[in-house]
Amino acid sequence: MMSESKPTFRPGLGGLLGGIFIRPRQTLGAIVESNGRGWWIPLLVMLVLTVTLVVLSGPIQAKEMREQIAKMQDSQSIPGQQGNPEQLEQTLSFATSPIFTIALPAASGAIGLGIGWLIQVGFLYLIATVLGGRTRFGALWGVVLWAAMPLAIRLLLQTGFVTLTGSTIKNPGLSGLVEQSAGDSLAALRAPAGQLALSAALGQLDLFVIWNLVLLIIGLKIATGFSARKAALIIIGFWLLGIGLNILIAVVGASLAAGSIG
């Protein structure tokens, strides 16, 4: 127990960055003891990678949106009853402008990271306090941010994929196991609610998420003194709540979007 609360090494900031992958238990112990030292490093890394992926994906998504809308119009067009081309072009230009494909997604992604972390740390701090765990908000803040580094690796790989292939990631996580219309987001909106829910759930699961959860469990155990089982139940419970919320948003959002396009 003493070896967890008082780590035998005190790494510098570079040592924390490498140690979270090589010696996660000792590194998280050092982070807890120093009340979240160096938390701005994973924050900066995640923000830069998130914005970079959005900037690279935005123009590709705009092009794909134009192609899909053009195909939909061709399939639904009736001779002698075609719409106003100028009005359609204005609408497409507005919907695919950098404001909507880059600026807003980048801003919402960055803000979403911060809000998500605050909610997660607040939840863990509240649960730890209620269950008798003795910890500090700063320590949990450091644990949550440093435990996100596997997700930074995922962002880096996704950025490389988009750069090399020139296409966006259609099926994140394990959502590709659910049969969908290949790359056709408009057709996917009309999928059954059960399929949308399963796809949203599987999209939140991959090796990097599991890695992140393991680090969170280790960090919470060290920060609060809880048993590994109790820490695992808390972390997995919070993760499942997040999946449930994502499923609800995906199903409701798809239903509204499908209704608006007929």
Secondary structure, 3 states (H helix, E strand, C coil): CHHHHCCCCCCCHHHHHHHHHHCHHHHHHHHHHCCCCCCHHHHHHHHHHHHHHHHHHHHHHHHHHHHHHHHHHHHHCCCCCCCCHHHHHHHHHHHCCHHHHHHHHHHHHHHHHHHHHHHHHHHHHHHHHHCCCCCCHHHHHHHHHHCCHHHHHHHHHHHHHHHHHCCCCCCCCCHHHCCCCCCCHHHHCCCCHHHHHHHHHHCCCCHHHHHHHHHHHHHHHHHHCCCHHHHHHHHHHHHHHHHHHHHHHHHHHHHHHHHHCC
